[in-house]
């Protein structure tokens, strides 16, 4: 009769040879050198029953026999983990018996309608059988369908040409229960590609050969050279057709199955998850003891600290709440801060519960631990709604320390944004946290409260907060208007409304009232970064020359930077300059020391990194604001890696100078504010008020104040994969950063000199682990990267004359970089083959040139040093 699927002849036994191979390696490597293994066997197939009413409904019996396990590539005897072991020894006696018990498939029009096997069979042998059964699924006309096999329910495309059929499965479309999570920012994440194709050759309406291949590739987005692949191949080839058993008579499938073996049950074709237990894994506290020494605060700029942090997170993710609490209760204060970083970064329900149970926000004496917990929440790679909900509840409760209260709401802002970025804006916890911040900001009376909610918005970047921000930017003064303006500056220009541009133009040109230089320059930066019109640019250029002394110089420098760095608005700026040639000379020859400059830190094949440094002084030579930004970006995404802003105001009285226009009433203040990995941290105040300033100035040692210190999980990627030949694979990439940023300010009235120093010390460690686990054998590849570096930024100002001399230095020290790849094959008994290769190199240090004018000044500053003792005041 006519069939639309493969059809078997009665009374025949089809004998096939079957093999399933797995390879793991670096992406570009050839498979001849890969780690992996091969399972091969004979497979016997015969027809049991054909539906008397429908030729296309057949029951077939499939039996695996003569199983062999071997290396996928030839290995010398000493490196062959299977040497001298029988299959029974490798797989296990019971497991091998189970594997060789036959299965029965009901094929209807070539699709597997039912898969019959035994109920209590080990999951991994059942999965190997599912992998074989899935190969039998085929349709004999071209087209795309959604169908179920071992991989789940997937879109599958068939292409039929005479006796050859190609089946392509879209692995990204499969519905499965596989666990996975990815990093919050695309640059820190892992790019993946997955393909699956099977080629069938038919003869006499049944299979002559089947070849299937599945490929997975994983690449670190920030360094695409670092990546791994898994290749899985299956082959079924017909060896002979012999006389075989006859058919079983019957009307219904169920009765035929019962006649055959009453223990058979219909089992889903989709793989069942299976995990091999870790026999010799250390407990959490044992693991902690081995890495504890690398976690002291003074060691946090070393790669070993980042490596230990990452491995500790892997252990915490498997630990219970009690095991985690045990470490908290037994550890000393110095190390607890690093434990908090790791436990919070693990982001499991148990780690969050342990953390909340251990920390008491009503106790001010543990505020350092509370702060570390909150920042680690802000940096979370894939935060849950539960985390935001818990923090909102804490915020509504009693909090002993006012600084912690501020940090808490600032971090809630960061979590709102991360959840919104992942389509979580409609979650109840996100809605509640948003309302809380916006309502409290509208009702806030005290400056401190206003500041705290504005900082939360600087992280949350809610479009609905824009009208409030405009109000604060234009109608307040000092910190508050400044903070509202810099918050607007963090929004994506495409979200900013016409109203924003109008308000920024009013602030910059002071149409309604006098504003401080810091707010005016931020307003100008927003205008110039938001696709400015010809007239907007022209009005800004015309204002240069009419501005307070140092602001002229700063704006001029900003315009030159836009041109030199080819920023998006540079075309418009060039057009306006061309038309304004007549009145340029006087306007553009302003004296002063302020500047704005951008340049590249790295220009790489995958990611680039830029720095921008701008410094604004008051007319009397005192720093008003210095702002150092580092951005990282690739073709599709950007990351604000860091920002360190030093701000000072109202310091003219120290050197008996006159304040600038609009700044007569400003209170003395100096402080520092930082953004790290797109998260605004709580600003640090050096001094507030004249009395505080004087007492600190005369006791100032210039010792750096630690601003940020800790461990951050940057890359956090996990993907579990069901291979179609049966085994499970897991791919995990984790990248940890140990960071130590300190800043200091020194003043010498004697030499009329001030010095600020910001030291960024970082160490990064990334590990990628790609493993295929077949229960009786594991094979995998581990790839690691580590680098340590320090970026120093020093500014020296001599204000004994005008324009005063300013020298900016930005240096990166020599940095060790190490990269290793280890491939392995191992048996549960501990027998293991490994191949490791790697390289270590020193990346040369670099002094960043900044701009020519700066280089000239540095020569003067350091040339003048030798004779400065004689010129007194």
N, C-alpha and C positions, 0 to 999 in steps of 0.2 A: 504494500500500500504506500501512498504518498506521505512523506513526513516533512515537517518544516524544521526539524532538529536532527542532530546526528542519530543514527539508528544502528543497533547491533543485530547481527545475525543470530538466529536460534542455535542452540547446541554448540556454540563455539566458545573457546577460552582464548582471550586476547592477552598475550604476555608482553608487558612494557618494561623498559628500564627507566627509572626515575632518579633525578638528582635535584637537590636544593642547595644552593651555595649562598654564602653571605661574605661580603668583603667590607672592611672599613679602612679608611685612609685619609690622607690630605686630599683636597679637592683635585689638584692637578696631577697627582701621582698615578702611575700606571698600575693596573690591578695585579701585575706579576709580583709586586713586592708587598701587597696588602696583607693585613692580618685578616683571619676569617676561618671558616671551616666548611666542609661539605658533608651532607648526609646523602647517601645513595642507597637504592634498594631496587628490588624487583616489585612490579605491581601487576596483579592478575585481575582481569575484569571479565565478568560474564553476565549475560542477560538472565534474569530470574523469572520475569513475568511481563507480559504485554497486555494492556487493557483491551479486552475483546471489542469494546465499543469505540476505542480511539487508539489508533496505531502510534500516536505521538506521546502516549503515556506509558513509560517503561520503568521497571525497577531493575537496577543493576547492582551487582555486588563488586566491591573493590577491596582487594587484600594486599597489604604491604608485607613483603618478606625479604629475607637476606639483607638486613640493614647493616650498613657500614658507616662509620664516622671517621673522617680523615681531614688533614690539612687541605686548605684550598690551594695552597702553593707548596711545592716541594720544600721540605725543610731537612737539613742534616739531622741525623739521629739524635744528636745531643739537644737539638732545639725543637724536637717533635714531642708535644705534650701527650700525644696518643700512643707513642711507641710502646710496644709490648703489652698493650691493653686490649682485651676483647671488647666487642660492642656491648656485651652484657655488663662488663665491668664499667664501661664509660656511661651507659644510659641507666643502668640499674636493672636487676632481673625482672621485677614486677612491671616496671615501666616498659621494658622491651616487649614483654608478653602483651601488655595492653596495646602497644603500637601495632602489633601484628594481628590483633583481632579485627576481622573484616568490618567494613561499614556498608550500608545499603543506601543508594541514592534513588529518589524518585525524580526522573527527568520528564518534564512536560514541555513539549516544543523546545527542547534543548536547555531549558532553565531548571535549576535544582529547586524542586518544589518542597521536597522533604529530605532531611539528612538524618539517617537512623544510626545510632551508635549505642554505647552502653552508658548507663547513668553515672556510675561512680568512678569514671575513668579520670586519671590525672589530667589536669587542665592542659598541660603542655603537650601531651601526646594527642589529646583531642584536637588541639590547635594545628598540629602537623597534619592530621587527617583533614581538617577543614581546609587547609591550604591546598591539599591535593584535590579535594572535592570541588573547590572553587574553579579549578582548571577545566572541569567537565562542563561548565556553564557556557553556552554558546548559542547565538542565533544566526540563522542562515540568510538573513536579508539585512541590507545596510540601514543604519539609522541610529539615533541616540535614545537611550532609555535610562530610567532610574532603576537600578536593581541591587539586590542584596547579595553580598558574598562575605568572605572572611573579614574584609576591610570595613564592613558596615554598608549603609545604603548610599550608593554613589552614582553619579552620572557616568554612563558608559556608552562609548560610540563604537559601532561595528562597521567595518568596511569589507564587503564581500567581493572577491574576484575569483570566479570559477572555484577551484578546489582550495583556495587560500582565503583565510579570514583574519583580519587584524582587529584586535579588541583594544581600545584605549580607555583607560579608567582615569577620570579626573579626580585625583586624590584630594584636591582642596574642597571638593563638593561632598565628601563623605560625612555622613552623620555618625558620630561615634561618641563614646564616653571617655575618650582619651584625655588625661589631665594635661593642661598646658597653661602657662602664663608668659607674658612678655614684659619687657621693660617699658617704663612710662614714655621715655623719649626715644624716637626712632634712631637717632644717631648712636645711642648706647645699645641698641637692640641687635637682633640677629636676623639676617635676611635668609629666606628659605626658598627652595625650588623642589618640587616633587613630581615625578612622572612614572607612569606604569603602562606597559604595552605587552600584549601577548599575540604571538603569531601561530595560527593553526593551519596545518596542512591535512586535508582529508583524502581518504582513499576508500572506495566502496562504502560511501556514506558514514564511515567512522574515522577516528583519529589515526593519522599516520605519525604525526609528531606535533608537539606543543612546546613552544619556547616562550617563557615569560621573563620580563626583566622590569625591575622597579628601582628607581634611583632617587636618592634624597641628597640634597646639598645644603649645607649650613655655613653662612659666612658672617663674620663680625662686621657690622656696617662700618665701624670706624677704621677697620684694617682688614680689607677683604682678602689679603694674603693669608689671614688666619681663618681657616675653615676646615670642615670635615665633610666626608660623604659616606653614605651607606649604599651599597649595591646588593640587591638580592635577585638571584636568578633561579628559575625552575625549568627543568627539561623533562619531558615525557616522550619516549620514543618507542614505537611498536617494533618488537623483535620477532614475534612469530604469532600465527593463529593456529590453534590446535582444536581437536575435537573436545567438546566440553560437556558439562552436565545439562540435562534437559530443563524445560520450563516447569514452573509450579502452576497448577491449575487454580483458578479462583476468579471471582467477580470483582472483589474489593481489595484495595491495597492493604487495609488493616488485617484482613484474614490471612493474606499471603505472608505478611510480616510475622504474624503470630505462629503460623505453621513453621516458619524458618527458625525463629528463636524468640521465645516469649519475653526475654530480657531486653529486647530492642526497644528504644524509645526515640521519638522524634526530638532532635536537639537543634537549637538555633545554629545557623551557619555562621553568624557573626562571632568572631573570636571572643573568648572569655578572658578577662584580665588575669594575669598570673605574675606573681612576684617571687623571686627566690629570696629566702630568708638569709639574713647575714649571720653567719655562724660565729665569726671571731671579731665582730665589731666592738670597739671599746664603748663603755657607757659615756654619757655626757660628761660626768665629772672626771673620768679617766682622760677623756680627750682634752678637757680644759687644762688638766695638769701638764700635759705635754706642750701646750702652746702658751701657757700663762706668762712665761718670762718675756715673750715678745710683745706683751700687751701693756707694758708700763708706759705712762704718758710720755716720758722722754724718748721712747723708741718709736713714736708714732710717725716718724717721717721715713721709716725704713720699709722696704718691700716685704720683709718677713712679717711685719705687723699686718699688712694688707692680706698676705697669704693666709696667716693664722685666722684672721677675721672671717675670710671666705669659707675656710674649712669648718670653722666653728658654727657658722650659719647652717651648713649642710647637716651637722649633727643636731642642732637645735630643732631643725624641721622634722626630725624623727622623734623628738623627745616629748615627754609628758609634762604637764604643768608642775607636778611635784618635783621632777628631776631638775627643772629650771629653777624653781624656788630654792632648792637645796644649794645651788651655787650662789644665788643672791645672799642667802643667810650666812654662808661660810666665808665670803670673800671680803678683803679689806677695801677701804674707800677708794684708794688710788686706782685699783683695777676695776672696781664696780662700774665706773663710767664707761669703760670699753665693753663690759659685759652688757650693759644697757644698750649700747649701739647695736651689738650683734643680735640680742634677743628681739629688739624692736624690728630690726631689718628682716628677721626670719618671717614675719607676717603670717604666722599660723594662728588659729584660734587659741591653742594652748599657750603660745608665747605672749599673746595679748592679755589673756587672763592672768598669767603669772605676773606680768608687768604691772597691771592695774592693782593686783592684790599686794604686791610688794611696795609700791609707791604710795605714800600718804601725802596728799596735797595740802593737808591741814598742818603739816610739819615743815616749818621754814628751814630747819637745819639740813634737810636733804634736797634743797632747791637745786643744787648742781646736778643731781641725778634726774630730777624732774625736767630740767632744761634739756639734758642730753636725750631723754626719752622723747620730748616734744619735737626736737629738731630731727631725730631719726624718723619720727612719724611724717614730718614735712618732706623728707627725702624718700619716703616709701616708694618702691618701684611699681607696686600694683596694689594701692590701698583699697581696703574694703569699706563698704558702707558702715559696717559694724564699728570700724575704727573711728570714723567721724562722729557716729552716734555716741560712742563712749566719751570722746573728748567734749562734745557739746554738753553732755550730762555733767562732766567734771567742771566745766566753765560755769554752769548754773549753781554748783555747790560752793562750799567754803574753800578758799585758797589763801594760804597764809602769806605768800609772797606776792607783792604787786607785780614784780617783774615776771613771775611765772604766769600770772593772770594775762599779762600782755602777750607773752610768748605763745600762750595757749590759743588765743584768738587769732594771732598772726598765722599760726600753723593750721588752724581750721580753714583759714582763707586758702592756703596752699592745697589742702585736701579737696576743697570744693572745686578748685580748678582741675585737679587731676581726675576727679570723678566725672566732671562735666566733659573733659576731653575724651572720655571713654563712653560717651552716650549715657552718662549717669545723672544728668542734670535734673531729671524728673524723679529721682529717688527721694522718698520721704525725708531721710536724714539730711540730704543736700538742701532741700527746700527749707527745712527748719533752720539749718545753720545760716543760710542766706538771709532769711527774714530776721534772724536774731541780730546779725551784723548791721544790716541796713536800718532796722528800727532803732537800734541803740545809738547808731551814729546820728540819726536825725534828732534824737532826744538829748544827746550828750551836751553838757554844759562846760565841764572842765576841759582845758586844753589837753591834759594827759589822756583823757578818755577819747577825745576826738582823734588824737594821734594814733591810739591803739587800733581803733576801727579803720582808720585810713590805711594803716600798715596791713591790716587783714585784707582790705580791698586791693592793695598793691600786689597781693598774691592771688586773690580770687579773680581779679580782672572781669567783674560782672558787667555786661553791657548796660544793665539797668541802673548801675551806680554812676554812670557818666554825668547826669545832671547835678547830683550831689557834689561830685568832685569839682565840677566847674564853679559851683557856688563857693566852695572853700578856697579854690585857687584864686578867685578874683576878689573875694570880700574879706579874707583874713590876712594876717601878716606873719612874718617870721617863719618858724618851722612849718606851721600848719599849711600856709599857702604853698610853700615850697614842696611839702610832702604831697599835697593834692596834685600839683603840677607834675612831679616826677612819677606819680602813679599813672596819670594820663599818658605819660611818655612810654610806659611799659605796654600799653595796649597795642594790638596790631592796627596799623594805620587804617586798614580797610573797615574797621569797626567804628572809627571816630566820625562823629556826625559833623554837619556843616556848622552847627552851633559851637563845636569845640574849636574849629578854626577861627570863627568870629571872635570868641572869647580870648584865644591866644593872641590874636592880632591886637585886641584892645589892651591886653596886659603888656605886651611887648612895647607898643607905642604909647602906653600910659594915657589912653584916651579919657579914662574916668578918674584915675587917681595915680599917685606915685607908687611904684612897686620896687621891691629890692632887685638888685642885679641878678641874684641867683634865680629868682622866679622868672625874670624877663628873659634870661638866656635859655632857660628850659623851654619857655613858650616859643622862642625863636627856633629851637631845635625841633620841637613838635611840628611847627609850620613847615620847616624845610625838609622834614622827613615824611610829610603826608602829601606827596604829589602837589607841590605848591603851584599857584598860578603865576603867570608873568608879573602881574601887579604886586602880588604878595612878596615876591623876590625883590622886585624893584624898590618897594617901600622899605624893606629891610636894608638893602644896600644904600639907599639914600639916607637912612638914619645914622649910618656909620660916619663918625666925624662929629655928630651932635651928642654923642653918648658920654657918660662919665669916663674919665681917663682910661682905666684898665678895661672897661667894658668894650670900648672901641677896639682895643687890641684883640680882645677875646673873640668878638664877632668877626673881625677880619680874618683871624686864624681859622675860625669855624668855616668860613666861606672858602678859604684856600684849601682846607682839608677836603671839603666836598669835591673840589675840582681835582685835587691831586689823587684822591682815592676813587675817583669816578663813581661817586654815589648816585643813586637814581635821579636826584634833582640837578645833577651837574649840567645836563643839557640846557635846562631853563636858565640856570645861573650864567652859563656862557653867553646865551642869547642876550640877556639883560646887560651884561658887562659890555658886549659889543656896542649896544645902543647908547651906553652911558659914557663912552670914552672921554668926552670933554671934561666932565668933572670928577675924574678919578684920582689925579695925582695927589692932591692935598688930602683927600679923604683916606687914601690907602697908604699914607706914609706915617701912620700914627706910631708914637713911641709907646712902650709899655712892656710888661713882662708876661702877661697872661697868654695862654696858648691852647690850641686844640690840635691833636694829631692822631692819625690812625695808621696802622701798618700790619703786616702779616707776621704772626709768630711761626706758623707752619703753613706751607702750601703743599698739600699731599695729593696723591692720586684719588683717595677716598674722601678724606675730610680736610678742611682748611680751618685755620684758627686765626682770628684777628685780635689785635689789642687796640684800644683807643684810650688816649690819655688826655684829659683836658684840665686846665688849671686856671682858676680865676682869682685875681688878687683885688684887694681894695686899693684905692688910690694911695694909701699910705704904706703899701708894701706888705700888708699882712695877708696871709692866705685866707680866702673866703671859702673856696671849695676846690678840692682836687678829686678827680674821678677817674679811676682806672677800671676799664672794662675788658673782659676777655670773652669773645664769642667763638663758638665752634659751629661749623655748618657743613652739610654735604649738599648733593643736588636737590634733595627734597625737604630737608628739615634744618632747623637751627636750634642751638642750645645756648642760653646765657650762662656760661660756665661760672663766671665770677664778676663781682663788681665791688670795689672798695672805695667808699667815698669818705674823705676827711672834710669836715665842715667846721668853720670857725666864724664867729661874728662878734662885734662889739669889743674888739681887743685893742682899738686905737688908743684907749686911755693908757695902756702900758707904755707906749712910746710917745705919749703926749702929742698924738696927731689928731687931725680933724676927720670925723667920720664922713663917708660919702653921703650925697643927697638921698633922702628917704631912709637913712639908716641911723639917724641920730638917737632913736629911742631903743635900739636893740640891746638886750641884755647880753653880758659876756657869756659866751658859750663855745665849747669845742667838743666834737664828738666824731664818732665813726659809724658808718652804716654799711652793711655788706649784703650782697646777694650771692648765693652759692647754688649752682645748678637750678637756676630759675626760681629759687625760693628766697624771698626777702627775710633776713633774720632780724631779731630785735636789735635796734641800734644801741651802741654803747656810748655813754657820756664821759668825756674826760674831765670836764668841769662845767659847772653851771653857776653863773653869778660871779661878781668881782672878787668877793672874799675867798670863795672856793679856788678861784684862779690863782690868787696871790699865794695862798698857802701851798698849792701844788707846784707853783712855779719855782718857789725857792727851795722846795724839797725835790724838784724834778731831777731824777738821775738819768732820764732819757732811756731807762730800761724799757724794753718793749712790753706792751701789754698784750697778753694772749687774747686774740679775738675769736678765733675758731680753732677748735682742736677736736679731732674725732675720726670716726671711721664711717664711711658711707658706702652703701651697696649701689653701684651704678648700673651694671649690667646684670639682669636677672631674668634668665630665659630658661624655660623648661618645656619640653615637648615629648610626650610619650607617643610611640608609633607602633601600630600593629603591622608587621611585615606580612605580605600575602603568602609567604611560605610557612608561616606558623609562629616564629619567634617574636618576642617583643623587643623594641629598641627604645632607648631613652636618650635624649640629647639635652644636655644642661650646660649653659654658659653662665658663669658668675664673674663679675668684675668688682673688686673692692678697691676703695681709695682710702689711704691713711693721709690725713691732712693736718697741717699745723700752720696757721696764719697768725702772725703777730705784727703789731704796729706800734711805733713810738714817735714821740715828738720831743725835740730838744730845743731849748732856747738859750742863747747866750746874749745877754744885754751888752756885755763887755765887747764882744766882736760884732755886735749888731747882726746876729746870724741866727737863723732857725733851720732845723733839719727834721724832715720826717722820713721814716723808714718803714716800708711794709715788706715783710719777708713771707713769701708763700713757699712752704716746703711740702711737697707731695710725693707719695709713693703709690704706684698703682700695680695691682696684680689681677690678671684675668685668667681664668681656667675654663677650658671647654672640654666636656667629657661626653663622648659619643659611644654608647655601648649597646651591643646586641646580646640579649640574655636568652639562651635556650634551655635554661635550667641545669642541663648537664654539662654545658660549656658556655663560657662568656668570651666575647671578643670585643675589643674596643680601641679607641685612640684618645689620648689625653693631650691637649695642647695648652701650653702656658706662656704668658707674656708678663714680664715685669720691668718696671722702669722707676727710677727715683730721680727727682729733679728739684731744684730750688730756683725760684724767680725772685730777684731782689729789686725793689723799686725805691730809689733814694732821691729826695729832692732837697737841695741846699739853697737857701735864700740869704743873700747879704743885703740888708736894707740900710747901708750907711750912705747911699746916694740914690738919686732917681734918674732914669729908671733903674730899679734895683736889679742886682744880678741873680739869675735863677739858673741852677744847673740840675737837670733831671737825668738820672741814670737808671737804665733798666737792663739788668744782666741775668742771663741764665747760666748756671754753673754746668760743668761737665756732667753728663748724666749716664749712669750705667744702664744698659738695656739688655735683657736676657730673654731668649725665646727657646722653648723646648717642645719636642713632640715625642710621645711615647706610644708605641703600638703594643698590644698585648693579646694573648690567648690564655685562658686559664680554666682549670678544672676545679670543682668544689673541694677536692682533696688538697688543693693548695699548689699543685703542679702548675707551673706558669712559664710562658715564653714572653720575653719583652725585647723590644728593639727601641733604643732611645737615641735621638740626635738633637743637637741644639747648637745655638751660638750665643756668645756674649760679646757685646761691643760697647765702646764708649762713644756716646754722641757728644760731639764737640760743644763747648760752651759758646755763648753768643752775647755780645753787647748789642742791644738794639739801637739803631742809629737815631731814632726819633728824627728831629729835623735839624737842618743846617744851623739855623739861628741858635738852637740849643747847644750844639757842639761848640760854637764860637764862645758862648757864655761860659761853658764849663772850663774852657781854657783860661778865661779871665778869673773865674772864681778860684781855681786851683793854683793859678799863677799868683793871685793876690794874697793867698794864704800866708806865704812866707814873710811878707812885711806888714801884715795887718796888726801886729801887736803894737806898732808905734802910733797908729792913727787914733787911738783912744776912742772917744765917742765921736 
